[in-house]
Amino acid sequence: MLESYAAGAWFRSEADGDPLLDATTGETVARISSRGLDLAAMVRHAKQVGGPAVRALTFHERAILMKEVALHLSKPEIKDELYDVSYRTGATKRDSWVDIDGGIGTVFSYSSKARRELPNGTVAPDGPLEPLSKGGSFVGQHVFTSRPGVAVEINAFNFPVWGMLEKLAPAFISGLPSIVKPASQTAYLTELTVRRIIESGILPEGTLQLLSGSAGTLLDELTVQDSVAFTGSAHTAGILRRHESVLHGGVSLGVEADSLNCSVLGTDVTSDDPEFDLFVKGVVAEMTVKAGQKCTAIRRVIVPEPMVDPVIEAISARLDTTTVGDPRDEATRMGPLASLAQRDEVRKAIEALRSAADVVYGDPNAPVGDERGAFMQPVLLRAHADATQVHDVEPFGPVASVIGYGSAADAVQLAARGKGSLVGSVVTHDRDFAREVVQGLAPWHGRILVLDRDDAKESTGHGSPLPVLVHGGPGRAGGGEELGGARGILHHMQRTAIQGSPDMLTAITGRWTTGAERDASDIHPFRKSLAQLQIGDTIETESRTVTLEDINDFAAKTGDTFYAHTDPEAAAANPIFGGIVAHGYLIVSLAAGLFVDPDPGPVLANFGVDNLRFLTPVKAGDSISVQLTAKQITPRQSADYGEVRWDCLVTNQDGEPVATYDVLTLVAKTTTSRNAATSCSFMGASIAAWSSSPGRSTLVDGENRG
């Protein structure tokens, strides 16, 4: 009997439960039931124990825990165990790699993205500051904050590991505890994965719970601030959408449902082109990986009318080499479907398609492999002209239909008849065709792969959702939006517009806001370690006069001889400058010379600038000065240093802004942890050449020794 992990303990139902069968042999793997499980207690435990525990952590601390989970599941003894059990779901070794390693890789990716793109805090600013008043004392800032709810994650049978992990990672990093509800057919693999995570003790108690069996009245226990992420059939999604908690209770519902994905072959492609082979291989892979039981699998093969027969012949020839059998056998290329019931559903779908299509390869009723297993041959159909069923019926198995089209516009129209899909492919080497078709397909798809000879070698393929890209689709596909890097994390959070004074917004967001107080003490902020540095610490520099000699010298040494810097007559005719002006990068270089501290100290390296804007031209004889302010401090969890973002404002002798940008540095956490031998290049090779010229003593060979 599979167990649920609920309210801090493993629960085993006393009911007989439903048998879960090995997809290959028909043997009983386990039984499943949630009868007797206290669903209300699970929700309370998540909200009262798990929620506060995860929200007490910063984004980076949560991300580190996710990395530890991924490392734990990557241990050979655990991964081997998962692979061994995965065979029982009908998955081949290759299928299991997609599910198990793909899931673990997704967690690694989310951990990395969160630490790179989110602050080491609990509030994530969204976009730039919005000035709301003339004097600057009233400003606005959009921010993301964690919701005090629970994420219920209802997963499909086809990816019992990846499906769980790809939802868990962004929810956890966003600050939400999760209740995982796997589909029953393959729940034994999800249960094993969750069990190994719980045993590790990595995650705070209450942040991960497992419901094995029916969800029962779980949605009745949810309220406003709670969310449900569902992957499954459009029929079940419709039931969830009509649930009282979703309709009137404020529960957020995200859906990834049925999807009649397509692959379109370009009108430019002939049988002799490399794109033809790429197209055929892609279709066959999507028909046979996971026995076609993928939400992203190609169901509609849309090809130019003259290419219908060649495509059918090529796909059929390739399917002839596909061995269907025991997934444990290394020679097997396609295993059974997940269950006999699932095979029956696919056969029914094929019968529905036959009213408007002919089977041109395979027999869905032919005996294959162990008669107790859920085996079936791959099936390819050829759709009749004006067939409608191929755009309405999804056979969730190793089945695809070939459809002919006339023009690029016809191809777009056929694809759109699927009413919304997760992913589409366009296989062409014709850029004009690609532009027209992709722009036509985009409103109907969550993701589009454009495949040709140039990207094929490194392409991840049609059916591979990537953690850095959105996974979901409009219309029939459910309208959900999962993954997508940091978007997937922020999707779980509340975006709120905060209005107030710059000082208040600085206190709320943990990021210095333009117009807020600055602390210009006698200690140069570059002399302060991360432990000593405070948001708002500022240095206000002396001024420096920019001379014509500076401008000429910079032009000569860098090779930047744009006429506005070197040709007085042409520069005078320029309506923007009206005469010789200093290079923007010269101003940035001189600014660095004004604010850097040259001696070894806690600042270890500079790794770039963000949001650089040149606002007012600087002419010979103008003076510049700098105001540098500690804007954001982000300690790195796994290093003895952190990142500091500095707000840099360069002004001229009249107080007008000349340039604004953010300077990014690495700073030691303590004065004892710094590496004084580490230096930093502030502005790159061209500025290094300028800085090494005589008399520029604040920079040594282009390197800042702070």
C-alpha positions as CSV (number, residue, x, y, z in Angstrom):
1,M,0.0,0.0,0.0
2,L,1.4,3.3,-1.0
3,E,1.7,5.8,1.8
4,S,0.9,9.5,1.9
5,Y,3.2,11.9,3.8
6,A,0.8,14.2,5.7
7,A,1.2,16.5,8.7
8,G,4.7,15.3,9.5
9,A,4.1,11.5,9.3
10,W,3.6,8.7,6.8
11,F,0.0,7.6,6.6
12,R,-1.1,4.2,5.3
13,S,-4.8,3.7,4.5
14,E,-6.5,0.6,6.0
15,A,-8.7,0.3,2.8
16,D,-7.9,-2.4,0.3
17,G,-7.0,0.2,-2.3
18,D,-6.9,-0.1,-6.0
19,P,-4.1,-2.2,-7.7
20,L,-1.4,-0.5,-9.7
21,L,-0.1,-2.8,-12.4
22,D,3.3,-3.2,-14.0
23,A,2.8,-1.8,-17.5
24,T,4.9,-4.6,-19.0
25,T,3.9,-7.7,-17.1
26,G,0.5,-6.8,-15.5
27,E,1.8,-7.7,-12.1
28,T,0.6,-5.7,-9.1
29,V,3.3,-3.2,-8.1
30,A,1.3,-1.6,-5.3
31,R,-2.1,-0.6,-4.1
32,I,-3.3,2.9,-3.5
33,S,-5.9,4.6,-1.4
34,S,-6.3,7.9,0.5
35,R,-9.3,6.7,2.5
36,G,-9.0,7.9,6.1
37,L,-6.5,10.6,5.3
38,D,-7.1,13.9,7.1
39,L,-7.0,16.4,4.2
40,A,-7.8,19.4,6.3
41,A,-4.9,18.5,8.6
42,M,-2.6,18.5,5.6
43,V,-3.6,22.0,4.5
44,R,-3.4,23.3,8.1
45,H,0.1,21.8,8.5
46,A,1.2,23.4,5.2
47,K,0.0,26.8,6.2
48,Q,0.9,26.8,9.9
49,V,4.2,24.8,9.8
50,G,5.5,24.7,6.3
51,G,4.6,28.2,5.1
52,P,6.2,30.1,8.0
53,A,9.3,27.9,7.7
54,V,9.9,28.5,4.0
55,R,9.0,32.2,4.1
56,A,11.5,32.8,6.8
57,L,14.2,31.9,4.3
58,T,15.5,34.2,1.6
59,F,15.2,33.4,-2.1
60,H,18.8,32.3,-2.1
61,E,18.5,30.1,1.0
62,R,15.5,28.4,-0.6
63,A,17.4,27.9,-3.8
64,I,20.3,26.3,-2.0
65,L,18.0,23.8,-0.4
66,M,16.6,23.0,-3.8
67,K,20.1,22.4,-5.0
68,E,20.7,20.1,-2.1
69,V,17.6,18.1,-3.0
70,A,18.8,17.8,-6.6
71,L,22.3,16.6,-5.4
72,H,20.6,14.1,-3.0
73,L,18.5,12.6,-5.8
74,S,21.6,12.5,-8.0
75,K,23.3,10.0,-5.7
76,P,24.0,6.8,-7.7
77,E,22.2,4.6,-5.2
78,I,19.1,6.7,-5.3
79,K,19.0,7.3,-9.0
80,D,19.5,3.6,-9.7
81,E,16.6,2.8,-7.5
82,L,14.4,5.3,-9.3
83,Y,15.4,4.0,-12.7
84,D,14.6,0.4,-11.6
85,V,11.1,1.4,-10.5
86,S,10.6,3.5,-13.5
87,Y,10.8,0.4,-15.8
88,R,7.5,-0.7,-14.2
89,T,5.7,2.4,-15.6
90,G,6.6,1.2,-19.1
91,A,9.5,3.6,-19.5
92,T,12.6,2.6,-21.3
93,K,16.0,3.8,-20.0
94,R,15.8,6.7,-22.4
95,D,12.3,7.6,-21.2
96,S,13.5,7.4,-17.6
97,W,16.3,9.7,-18.4
98,V,13.9,12.3,-19.7
99,D,11.7,11.9,-16.6
100,I,14.3,11.4,-13.8
101,D,17.4,13.2,-14.9
102,G,15.2,15.8,-16.6
103,G,13.4,16.5,-13.3
104,I,16.6,16.7,-11.3
105,G,18.1,19.0,-14.0
106,T,15.1,21.3,-13.7
107,V,15.7,21.7,-10.0
108,F,19.4,22.5,-10.5
109,S,18.4,25.1,-13.1
110,Y,15.9,26.7,-10.9
111,S,18.3,26.9,-8.0
112,S,20.9,28.6,-10.3
113,K,18.4,31.0,-11.9
114,A,17.0,32.1,-8.6
115,R,20.4,32.9,-7.1
116,R,21.5,34.8,-10.2
117,E,18.3,36.8,-10.9
118,L,16.6,37.2,-7.5
119,P,17.8,39.2,-4.5
120,N,19.0,37.4,-1.4
121,G,15.9,38.6,0.4
122,T,12.2,37.9,0.6
123,V,10.9,40.8,-1.6
124,A,11.6,40.9,-5.3
125,P,11.4,44.4,-7.0
126,D,9.7,44.2,-10.3
127,G,10.9,46.7,-12.9
128,P,12.2,50.3,-12.4
129,L,11.1,52.9,-9.9
130,E,8.1,54.9,-11.1
131,P,8.4,58.7,-10.2
132,L,5.0,59.9,-9.0
133,S,5.7,63.5,-8.1
134,K,7.7,66.5,-9.4
135,G,9.8,66.8,-6.3
136,G,10.7,63.1,-6.1
137,S,9.3,62.6,-2.5
138,F,6.5,60.3,-3.7
139,V,7.5,57.3,-5.8
140,G,6.1,53.9,-6.8
141,Q,7.6,50.4,-7.1
142,H,6.1,47.1,-8.1
143,V,7.2,44.2,-5.9
144,F,6.6,40.5,-5.6
145,T,5.9,39.0,-2.2
146,S,5.2,35.4,-1.0
147,R,1.6,34.4,-0.5
148,P,0.6,32.8,2.8
149,G,-1.0,29.9,1.2
150,V,-0.3,26.4,-0.1
151,A,0.4,25.1,-3.6
152,V,-1.5,21.9,-4.5
153,E,0.2,20.2,-7.4
154,I,-1.9,17.6,-9.3
155,N,0.4,15.8,-11.8
156,A,-0.1,13.5,-14.7
157,F,0.9,9.8,-15.0
158,N,3.4,10.2,-17.8
159,F,6.1,12.1,-15.9
160,P,5.9,10.9,-12.2
161,V,9.3,12.5,-11.3
162,W,9.8,15.5,-13.6
163,G,6.1,16.5,-13.3
164,M,6.5,16.7,-9.5
165,L,9.9,18.4,-9.4
166,E,9.2,21.0,-12.1
167,K,6.2,22.2,-10.0
168,L,7.9,21.9,-6.6
169,A,11.0,23.9,-7.3
170,P,9.5,27.2,-8.4
171,A,6.7,26.9,-5.7
172,F,9.3,26.3,-2.9
173,I,11.6,29.1,-4.0
174,S,8.6,31.5,-4.2
175,G,7.9,30.7,-0.5
176,L,5.0,28.3,-0.9
177,P,4.7,24.8,0.8
178,S,3.5,22.1,-1.6
179,I,1.0,19.2,-1.4
180,V,1.8,16.9,-4.3
181,K,-1.0,14.7,-5.7
182,P,0.4,12.3,-8.4
183,A,-1.8,10.4,-10.9
184,S,-2.5,7.0,-9.5
185,Q,-1.1,4.8,-12.4
186,T,2.5,5.7,-11.7
187,A,2.2,7.1,-8.2
188,Y,4.6,4.5,-6.8
189,L,7.5,6.2,-8.5
190,T,6.5,9.7,-7.2
191,E,6.0,8.2,-3.7
192,L,9.6,6.8,-3.8
193,T,11.0,10.1,-4.9
194,V,9.2,12.0,-2.2
195,R,10.2,9.4,0.4
196,R,13.9,9.9,-0.4
197,I,13.5,13.7,-0.2
198,I,11.7,13.5,3.2
199,E,14.3,11.0,4.5
200,S,17.1,13.4,3.7
201,G,15.7,16.0,6.1
202,I,16.8,18.8,3.6
203,L,13.5,20.6,3.4
204,P,11.8,22.3,6.4
205,E,8.9,20.2,7.8
206,G,5.6,21.0,6.2
207,T,7.0,22.3,3.0
208,L,6.5,19.0,1.1
209,Q,3.5,16.7,1.6
210,L,2.3,13.8,-0.6
211,L,-1.2,12.7,-1.2
212,S,-1.3,9.1,-2.6
213,G,-4.8,8.3,-4.0
214,S,-7.9,10.3,-4.6
215,A,-7.8,14.0,-3.8
216,G,-11.3,13.7,-2.4
217,T,-12.4,17.0,-0.8
218,L,-9.0,18.6,-0.8
219,L,-10.1,21.5,-2.9
220,D,-12.9,22.2,-0.4
221,E,-10.2,22.9,2.2
222,L,-8.5,25.6,0.0
223,T,-9.2,29.3,0.3
224,V,-7.9,32.6,-1.1
225,Q,-4.1,32.7,-1.3
226,D,-4.0,29.0,-2.2
227,S,-3.3,27.7,-5.7
228,V,-3.8,24.5,-7.7
229,A,-1.4,23.6,-10.6
230,F,-3.1,20.8,-12.7
231,T,-1.7,18.7,-15.5
232,G,-4.1,16.3,-17.2
233,S,-7.1,16.1,-19.4
234,A,-9.3,19.0,-20.5
235,H,-12.3,17.2,-19.1
236,T,-10.8,17.1,-15.5
237,A,-9.6,20.6,-15.9
238,G,-13.2,21.7,-16.7
239,I,-14.4,20.0,-13.4
240,L,-11.7,21.9,-11.5
241,R,-12.6,25.2,-13.1
242,R,-16.2,24.8,-11.9
243,H,-15.3,24.0,-8.3
244,E,-16.7,26.3,-5.8
245,S,-13.3,27.1,-4.3
246,V,-12.1,28.3,-7.8
247,L,-15.2,30.0,-8.8
248,H,-15.9,31.9,-5.6
249,G,-13.3,31.0,-3.1
250,G,-10.3,32.9,-4.6
251,V,-8.3,29.7,-5.3
252,S,-5.9,30.3,-8.3
253,L,-6.0,27.5,-10.9
254,G,-3.3,26.9,-13.5
255,V,-3.9,24.2,-16.1
256,E,-1.8,22.3,-18.6
257,A,-4.3,20.2,-20.5
258,D,-4.7,18.3,-23.8
259,S,-2.7,19.6,-26.7
260,L,-2.8,18.7,-30.4
261,N,0.7,19.8,-31.1
262,C,1.9,20.1,-34.7
263,S,5.0,20.1,-36.7
264,V,5.0,22.0,-40.0
265,L,7.3,21.1,-42.9
266,G,8.4,24.1,-45.0
267,T,7.4,24.5,-48.6
268,D,11.1,24.8,-49.4
269,V,12.0,21.3,-48.1
270,T,12.6,18.4,-50.5
271,S,13.4,14.8,-49.8
272,D,17.1,15.5,-50.4
273,D,17.3,18.4,-47.9
274,P,18.7,17.8,-44.4
275,E,15.6,19.4,-43.0
276,F,13.5,16.5,-44.4
277,D,15.5,14.0,-42.3
278,L,15.3,16.3,-39.3
279,F,11.5,16.5,-39.7
280,V,11.0,12.8,-40.0
281,K,13.3,12.0,-37.1
282,G,11.4,14.5,-34.9
283,V,8.0,13.1,-35.7
284,V,9.1,9.5,-35.0
285,A,10.8,10.5,-31.8
286,E,7.7,12.2,-30.5
287,M,5.6,9.2,-31.5
288,T,7.8,6.7,-29.6
289,V,9.5,8.4,-26.7
290,K,7.4,7.6,-23.6
291,A,5.2,5.6,-26.1
292,G,3.9,9.0,-27.3
293,Q,2.5,9.7,-23.8
294,K,3.8,13.3,-23.7
295,C,1.7,16.5,-23.5
296,T,4.2,17.9,-26.0
297,A,4.1,15.0,-28.5
298,I,3.5,15.8,-32.2
299,R,-0.1,14.7,-33.0
300,R,-0.5,16.6,-36.4
301,V,2.1,16.3,-39.1
302,I,1.4,19.3,-41.4
303,V,3.2,19.0,-44.7
304,P,3.0,20.5,-48.3
305,E,0.6,18.4,-50.4
306,P,3.4,17.2,-52.8
307,M,5.3,15.9,-49.8
308,V,2.5,13.9,-48.1
309,D,3.5,10.6,-49.7
310,P,7.3,11.0,-49.3
311,V,6.8,12.0,-45.6
312,I,4.5,9.0,-45.0
313,E,7.0,6.6,-46.6
314,A,9.9,8.0,-44.6
315,I,8.1,7.9,-41.3
316,S,6.9,4.4,-42.0
317,A,10.5,3.2,-42.9
318,R,11.8,4.7,-39.7
319,L,9.1,3.2,-37.6
320,D,10.0,-0.2,-39.1
321,T,13.3,0.0,-37.2
322,T,11.6,0.8,-33.9
323,T,11.6,-2.2,-31.6
324,V,8.5,-2.4,-29.3
325,G,9.0,-4.5,-26.2
326,D,10.1,-4.9,-22.6
327,P,11.6,-1.5,-21.5
328,R,14.3,-3.3,-19.6
329,D,15.7,-4.7,-22.8
330,E,18.5,-2.4,-24.2
331,A,17.2,-3.2,-27.7
332,T,13.8,-1.8,-27.0
333,R,13.0,1.6,-28.5
334,M,9.4,1.9,-27.3
335,G,7.9,0.3,-24.2
336,P,4.2,-0.2,-23.3
337,L,1.7,2.4,-22.4
338,A,1.3,3.2,-18.8
339,S,-1.7,0.9,-18.3
340,L,-4.2,-1.3,-20.2
341,A,-6.9,1.4,-19.5
342,Q,-4.7,4.0,-21.2
343,R,-4.2,1.7,-24.2
344,D,-8.0,1.3,-24.5
345,E,-8.3,5.1,-24.5
346,V,-5.8,5.4,-27.3
347,R,-7.6,2.7,-29.4
348,K,-10.9,4.6,-28.9
349,A,-9.3,7.8,-30.1
350,I,-7.9,6.0,-33.2
351,E,-11.3,4.7,-34.0
352,A,-12.7,8.2,-33.8
353,L,-10.0,9.5,-36.2
354,R,-10.7,6.7,-38.7
355,S,-13.9,8.4,-39.7
356,A,-11.8,11.0,-41.4
357,A,-8.4,9.4,-41.8
358,D,-6.8,6.2,-43.1
359,V,-4.3,4.2,-41.1
360,V,-1.2,4.0,-43.3
361,Y,1.1,2.4,-40.8
362,G,0.6,0.1,-37.8
363,D,-2.4,-1.8,-36.3
364,P,-3.6,-0.6,-33.0
365,N,-5.1,-4.0,-32.2
366,A,-2.2,-6.2,-33.3
367,P,-0.7,-8.3,-30.5
368,V,2.7,-7.0,-29.4
369,G,5.0,-8.2,-26.6
370,D,3.7,-9.8,-23.4
371,E,0.0,-10.1,-23.8
372,R,-0.4,-9.0,-20.1
373,G,1.3,-5.7,-20.9
374,A,-0.1,-2.5,-22.4
375,F,1.7,-2.8,-25.7
376,M,0.7,-1.4,-29.0
377,Q,2.3,-0.6,-32.3
378,P,2.9,3.0,-33.4
379,V,0.1,4.1,-35.6
380,L,0.3,6.7,-38.5
381,L,-2.8,8.1,-40.2
382,R,-3.4,10.1,-43.3
383,A,-6.1,12.7,-42.9
384,H,-8.8,13.1,-45.5
385,A,-9.3,16.6,-47.1
386,D,-11.3,18.8,-44.7
387,A,-11.0,16.3,-41.9
388,T,-12.1,17.8,-38.5
389,Q,-11.4,15.0,-36.1
390,V,-7.6,15.3,-36.3
391,H,-8.0,18.8,-34.9
392,D,-10.3,17.7,-32.1
393,V,-9.3,14.2,-30.9
394,E,-6.0,13.6,-29.1
395,P,-4.8,10.0,-29.0
396,F,-2.5,10.1,-26.0
397,G,-0.1,7.5,-27.3
398,P,2.2,6.6,-30.2
399,V,-0.2,8.1,-32.8
400,A,0.2,10.9,-35.4
401,S,-1.8,12.1,-38.4
402,V,-0.3,13.5,-41.6
403,I,-2.2,16.5,-43.1
404,G,-1.5,18.2,-46.4
405,Y,-1.5,21.9,-47.0
406,G,-1.3,24.4,-49.9
407,S,0.3,27.7,-48.8
408,A,1.9,29.0,-45.6
409,A,-1.3,30.7,-44.7
410,D,-3.1,27.3,-45.1
411,A,-0.5,25.7,-42.7
412,V,-1.2,28.4,-40.1
413,Q,-4.9,27.9,-40.4
414,L,-4.7,24.2,-40.0
415,A,-2.5,24.6,-36.9
416,A,-4.9,27.1,-35.4
417,R,-7.7,24.6,-35.7
418,G,-6.2,22.8,-32.7
419,K,-7.5,25.6,-30.6
420,G,-4.3,26.2,-28.7
421,S,-1.2,24.0,-28.2
422,L,1.8,23.7,-25.9
423,V,4.4,23.5,-28.6
424,G,4.7,23.6,-32.4
425,S,7.6,23.0,-34.7
426,V,8.5,24.7,-38.0
427,V,11.1,22.8,-40.0
428,T,12.4,25.0,-42.8
429,H,15.6,26.7,-44.1
430,D,13.5,29.5,-45.7
431,R,13.6,32.5,-43.4
432,D,10.6,34.2,-45.1
433,F,8.5,31.1,-44.7
434,A,9.7,30.8,-41.1
435,R,8.8,34.4,-40.3
436,E,5.3,34.2,-41.8
437,V,4.4,30.8,-40.2
438,V,5.9,31.6,-36.8
439,Q,4.1,34.9,-36.5
440,G,0.9,33.1,-37.5
441,L,1.4,30.2,-35.0
442,A,2.6,32.3,-32.0
443,P,-0.9,33.3,-30.8
444,W,-1.8,29.6,-30.7
445,H,1.2,28.2,-29.0
446,G,3.2,28.5,-25.8
447,R,6.5,27.6,-27.4
448,I,7.7,27.2,-31.1
449,L,10.8,25.4,-32.3
450,V,12.2,26.5,-35.6
451,L,14.5,23.7,-36.7
452,D,16.9,23.6,-39.6
453,R,20.4,22.4,-40.5
454,D,22.0,25.3,-38.6
455,D,20.6,24.6,-35.1
456,A,19.9,20.9,-35.3
457,K,23.1,19.7,-33.7
458,E,22.4,21.6,-30.5
459,S,18.6,21.7,-30.6
460,T,16.9,20.1,-27.6
461,G,14.1,18.9,-29.8
462,H,10.3,19.6,-30.2
463,G,9.0,17.9,-27.1
464,S,11.5,19.0,-24.4
465,P,10.2,21.6,-22.0
466,L,13.1,23.6,-20.7
467,P,13.2,25.2,-17.2
468,V,14.3,28.5,-18.6
469,L,11.4,28.7,-21.1
470,V,7.7,29.0,-20.5
471,H,5.8,25.6,-20.5
472,G,2.1,26.0,-21.2
473,G,-0.2,27.1,-24.0
474,P,-3.4,29.0,-24.7
475,G,-6.9,27.8,-25.3
476,R,-7.3,24.0,-25.4
477,A,-3.8,23.6,-23.8
478,G,-5.2,25.2,-20.6
479,G,-3.9,28.7,-20.5
480,G,-1.3,27.7,-17.9
481,E,2.2,29.0,-17.6
482,E,4.8,27.0,-15.8
483,L,8.6,27.0,-15.9
484,G,10.1,30.0,-17.7
485,G,13.0,30.6,-15.3
486,A,12.4,33.3,-12.7
487,R,9.0,33.9,-14.3
488,G,7.9,30.5,-13.0
489,I,8.9,31.6,-9.4
490,L,7.2,35.0,-9.6
491,H,4.1,33.4,-11.1
492,H,3.4,32.0,-7.6
493,M,3.8,35.4,-5.9
494,Q,1.7,38.5,-5.5
495,R,2.7,41.6,-7.5
496,T,1.8,44.7,-5.6
497,A,2.4,48.4,-6.4
498,I,3.9,50.1,-3.4
499,Q,3.6,53.9,-3.1
500,G,5.6,56.0,-0.7
501,S,8.6,58.1,0.0
502,P,12.0,56.9,-1.3
503,D,13.1,56.2,2.3
504,M,10.1,54.0,2.9
505,L,10.5,52.1,-0.3
506,T,14.2,51.5,0.5
507,A,13.2,50.1,3.9
508,I,10.5,47.9,2.4
509,T,12.4,46.5,-0.6
510,G,15.9,46.3,0.8
511,R,17.2,48.2,-2.2
512,W,18.3,51.8,-2.2
513,T,15.7,54.0,-4.0
514,T,16.6,57.2,-5.8
515,G,15.9,60.1,-3.5
516,A,16.4,58.2,-0.3
517,E,18.9,59.1,2.4
518,R,22.6,58.6,1.8
519,D,25.3,58.1,4.4
520,A,28.4,60.0,3.2
521,S,30.7,59.1,6.1
522,D,34.5,59.7,6.2
523,I,35.1,56.0,5.5
524,H,35.2,55.2,1.8
525,P,32.6,52.5,1.1
526,F,35.2,50.4,-0.8
527,R,36.9,50.0,2.6
528,K,33.9,48.3,4.1
529,S,33.3,44.5,4.0
530,L,29.9,43.1,3.3
531,A,29.4,42.9,7.1
532,Q,30.1,46.6,7.5
533,L,28.5,48.0,4.4
534,Q,25.0,49.4,4.6
535,I,22.4,50.3,2.0
536,G,22.8,54.0,1.3
537,D,26.5,54.2,2.1
538,T,27.8,56.9,-0.3
539,I,30.9,58.6,-1.6
540,E,30.6,62.0,-3.2
541,T,33.8,62.7,-5.2
542,E,35.7,65.8,-6.0
543,S,35.2,67.2,-9.5
544,R,37.5,66.7,-12.5
545,T,37.7,69.0,-15.6
546,V,37.5,67.2,-18.9
547,T,40.0,68.7,-21.4
548,L,40.3,68.6,-25.2
549,E,43.6,66.7,-24.6
550,D,41.7,64.0,-22.7
551,I,39.3,63.6,-25.6
552,N,42.0,63.5,-28.3
553,D,44.1,61.1,-26.2
554,F,41.2,58.7,-25.6
555,A,40.3,58.8,-29.3
556,A,43.9,58.0,-30.3
557,K,44.4,55.2,-27.8
558,T,41.1,53.5,-28.3
559,G,40.6,54.0,-32.0
560,D,37.2,55.5,-31.4
561,T,37.4,58.5,-33.8
562,F,33.7,59.1,-34.3
563,Y,33.4,62.6,-35.8
564,A,31.6,64.1,-32.8
565,H,34.8,63.6,-30.8
566,T,37.4,64.4,-33.5
567,D,36.0,66.7,-36.3
568,P,35.1,70.2,-35.0
569,E,33.3,71.2,-38.2
570,A,31.2,68.1,-38.5
571,A,30.6,68.0,-34.7
572,A,29.3,71.6,-34.8
573,A,26.8,70.6,-37.5
574,N,25.5,67.8,-35.3
575,P,22.1,68.9,-34.0
576,I,22.5,66.9,-30.7
577,F,26.1,68.0,-29.8
578,G,26.8,71.3,-31.6
579,G,30.6,70.8,-31.2
580,I,33.3,68.4,-30.0
581,V,32.1,66.2,-27.1
582,A,33.8,63.7,-24.8
583,H,33.3,60.0,-25.5
584,G,30.6,58.4,-23.2
585,Y,33.1,55.7,-22.2
586,L,35.7,58.3,-21.4
587,I,33.2,59.8,-19.0
588,V,32.6,56.4,-17.4
589,S,36.3,55.8,-17.2
590,L,37.0,59.2,-15.6
591,A,34.2,58.6,-13.2
592,A,35.8,55.3,-12.1
593,G,39.0,57.2,-11.5
594,L,37.1,59.6,-9.2
595,F,35.3,57.0,-7.0
596,V,37.7,54.0,-6.8
597,D,39.9,53.5,-3.8
598,P,43.2,52.2,-5.1
599,D,44.5,50.2,-2.2
600,P,43.8,46.5,-1.5
601,G,40.5,46.1,0.4
602,P,37.3,44.2,0.6
603,V,36.3,44.9,-3.0
604,L,37.5,41.9,-4.9
605,A,36.3,42.5,-8.4
606,N,34.1,44.5,-10.7
607,F,32.0,42.4,-13.1
608,G,30.1,44.9,-15.1
609,V,27.7,47.8,-15.3
610,D,23.9,47.7,-15.9
611,N,21.5,50.3,-17.3
612,L,24.1,52.6,-18.6
613,R,22.7,55.8,-20.0
614,F,24.4,59.0,-21.3
615,L,22.1,61.9,-20.6
616,T,24.0,65.2,-21.1
617,P,26.9,65.7,-23.5
618,V,30.2,66.7,-21.9
619,K,32.4,69.3,-23.7
620,A,36.0,70.3,-23.2
621,G,36.1,72.5,-20.1
622,D,33.2,70.9,-18.4
623,S,33.7,69.3,-15.0
624,I,32.2,66.0,-13.7
625,S,31.8,64.6,-10.3
626,V,30.3,61.3,-9.0
627,Q,27.9,60.2,-6.4
628,L,28.2,56.4,-5.8
629,T,25.7,54.8,-3.4
630,A,25.4,51.2,-2.2
631,K,22.1,50.2,-3.8
632,Q,21.7,46.5,-3.1
633,I,23.7,44.0,-1.1
634,T,23.5,40.3,-2.0
635,P,25.6,37.8,0.0
636,R,26.4,34.6,-1.8
637,Q,25.4,31.6,0.3
638,S,28.2,29.4,-0.9
639,A,31.1,31.8,-1.0
640,D,33.0,34.2,1.4
641,Y,31.9,37.2,-0.7
642,G,28.8,38.7,-2.1
643,E,27.6,41.1,-4.8
644,V,27.1,44.8,-4.3
645,R,25.1,46.9,-6.8
646,W,26.1,50.6,-6.6
647,D,24.0,53.4,-8.0
648,C,26.3,55.7,-9.9
649,L,25.3,59.3,-10.8
650,V,27.7,61.4,-12.8
651,T,26.9,65.1,-12.9
652,N,28.4,68.2,-14.5
653,Q,29.4,71.5,-13.0
654,D,25.7,72.7,-13.2
655,G,24.4,69.7,-11.4
656,E,22.9,68.2,-14.5
657,P,23.1,64.3,-14.8
658,V,25.7,63.4,-17.3
659,A,25.5,59.6,-17.0
660,T,23.7,57.1,-14.8
661,Y,24.4,53.4,-14.3
662,D,24.7,50.6,-11.8
663,V,28.2,49.3,-11.0
664,L,28.5,45.7,-10.0
665,T,31.2,44.5,-7.6
666,L,32.1,41.4,-5.6
667,V,32.9,42.3,-2.0
668,A,34.4,40.1,0.8
669,K,31.9,39.2,3.6
670,T,34.5,40.1,6.2
671,T,37.9,41.9,6.1
672,T,39.6,38.6,6.9
673,S,38.0,36.8,4.0
674,R,39.1,39.1,1.3
675,N,41.7,38.1,-1.3
676,A,43.9,41.2,-1.6
677,A,45.6,39.7,-4.7
678,T,42.4,39.8,-6.6
679,S,41.9,42.9,-8.7
680,C,39.3,44.1,-11.1
681,S,39.1,45.5,-14.6
682,F,36.6,48.3,-14.5
683,M,35.9,49.2,-18.1
684,G,37.5,46.7,-20.4
685,A,40.4,46.8,-22.9
686,S,39.8,50.2,-24.5
687,I,39.6,52.0,-21.2
688,A,42.6,50.0,-19.9
689,A,44.6,51.6,-22.8
690,W,43.4,55.1,-21.7
691,S,44.0,54.5,-18.0
692,S,47.6,53.4,-18.5
693,S,48.5,56.7,-20.0
694,P,50.8,59.1,-18.0
695,G,49.2,61.0,-15.2
696,R,46.2,58.6,-14.7
697,S,47.5,57.4,-11.3
698,T,44.1,56.3,-9.9
699,L,44.0,53.3,-12.3
700,V,47.0,51.0,-12.7
701,D,47.1,49.1,-16.0
702,G,43.3,49.4,-16.2
703,E,42.9,47.5,-13.0
704,N,41.2,48.8,-9.9
705,R,43.2,47.7,-6.8
706,G,40.2,48.2,-4.4
